[in-house]
């Protein structure tokens, strides 16, 4: 990626649209039709391919067993906290 620029100036259009310069799109591997996820991070706009986000999340939770339900664990924790709050 050393041959590609790492930053560029862009202007926000009247309808709030941004155009990512071609050199940056090429450097990032962005193709027409790609789904990008936009998020705010420390006052910055971060754009990532949806596939990149999915890979990162899968890696983050890869240590969990396949039959683990994080939702069920969270519900159980909240029920225990509620019992504690009412003094049971």
N, C-alpha and C positions, 0 to 999 in steps of 0.2 A: 504494500500500500504506500510505500515511500514515494512513488511517482505521482500520487494523487494528492490534491490539496486536502488539508485537514479542517479548513474553515473557509467561509465565503460570506460576503455581505448579501443579504436578501431583503426585499421590501415587502411589507404587508400590503396586499391589494385592498381596494375599497371594500370588497365583500369579505375581507378577512382571510383571503387565500395567500398561501406562500408557494413559491416555486423553488424547488430544490435544484440548484445548479447541476447540470449534466455531469460534471466531473465528480461531484460529491455522490450523486446517484450511482454512478459507475463504481466508485470506490466502495460504497456500502452494499452494492449488489441489488439495489432497488430496481424493480422492473415495473412497467405500466401494469396496473391492476393489482399490485401487491397490497395486502392489508397492512396498514401501519397502526401501531398502538401509540397514542400520544399521552404523556403524563408530565405532571409538574414535579420537578425534583430540585429542591433548594433554589427556587426562583428561576429555574431553567426549564425550557421545553425540551423534552427528550422524545424522539421518534424512533421506534424499533419495529422491525418486521414482526408480525404476529407469531411466526414460527420461532423466532429468537426468544420471545417472551415465554412461549410454551416450553422450549428446551430448558430455559433457565429455571422455570418453576418445577419441571419434572426432576431436574438435578437437585434442587433444593429439598424436595420431599422424597428423594429416592431411598432414603434410609428407612422409610416407613413400610410396614408390611402391607401387602395388597389388600388385606381384609380390614385394615384400620380405617375407621370413619372419624375424621377430625370433627365433623359436625356433631356426631354422637358424643365424643369426648367433651366438646365445648358445652353441650347441653347438660351433661352430667356435672361438669364443674359449676355451671351456673346454678343448678339445683342445690348443690352442696352449699354454695355461697348464700343462697336464699334461706336455707335452713338455718345457717349460722346467724344470719341477720335477724331472724324472728326468734332466735334463742332456742331452737329445738336441739 
